[in-house]
């Protein structure tokens, strides 16, 4: 059956299904765990390298603690945690409603 605009019920249902699939893919791509984990790993690598290359003056300024090295390692651990969490528990795709069910 077609409506006044020339679309059949099947065409509308197919379009809705395609949009739901695209939405689920976008949700998986832009999962916050991926973004947060990736940023923490990148910044953790940068800060860890800065901590490894710090001179004695920078360490003395932080009362003998290589703060960049320890902060960089902590950021790497946190970033890896988020990425492992994403890998172990991926976002579930939304379940499309069955035919005839109201949303």
N, C-alpha and C positions, 0 to 999 in steps of 0.2 A: 504494500500500500504506500502510495506517495502522498506527500502533503502538497500545499499550494506552491512551495518553493522547489519542488522536483526532487526532494530527498526521500528515499525510502527508509523504513525503520532499520533495515539491514545496513544501509550506508551510515546512518547515525551511530548505530551500535559499533560498527567497525572503526569509525573515527574516535569514539570514546575509548575503545580498547587500545588503539594506537597511542592516544594521549596518556593513558594510564601507564603504559609500558615506558614511554619517554619520561614520565614523572618519576617512576621507580628508578630508572637509570640515573637520572639527575640526583635523586636523593642519595644513591650509593656513591656517586662521584663526589658530591659535596658534603659527605659525612664529616661532621666537626672533628671527629677523632682523627681522621686522615689529615685535616688541615693543621690541627694543634700538634699532632705527633710529628708531622713533617717540619713544621716551623721550629719545634723544640730540638729536633735532630740537627737541622741546619745551623741554628744559633749555638747549639751545644758544641758542634764541631769547631765553629769559629772561636768560641770562648775557650775551649780546651786548647786549641792551638796557641791562642794568646797566652794562656797559663803556662804552657810548655816553654814558650819563648820569653817569658817575663824575666827581667833582670833582678838582681838582688835588691835593688832600690825599691822596686814595686812590691816585692815580698816583705821588705822591712816596713814599708808604709802600711801594710795590713797586719802589723804586729807579728811577723814571722809566718803567716799563713798564706799559702799560694791560693788566694781566694778565686782567681780566674780558673785555675785548674779544677778546684773542687766544684765550683759552680757549673763549669762546662760539663764535667762528668755527671753531675746531678741532672742537668738539662738533657743530656743524652739518654740517661736511664729513663727519665719521664717520657721523652719522645718515643723511645723504643716500646715502653709500656703501652702507650696509646696505639701504636701501630700493631703490636701483638694483639691487643684487645680487639682491634678492628678485624684482624685476621681470624681470631678465634670466634668472635661473635659478630658476624656481618649483619648489616641492617636487613631486616626481612622485607621483601617486597610486599606492598599492600595487596590484600586479597580482593580481587574484583568481585562486585556483587553478582549474584547469580541472576539468570533471566527471571523477570517477574518480581524481584525483590525491590522494595522501595528503599531509597537511600536516606 
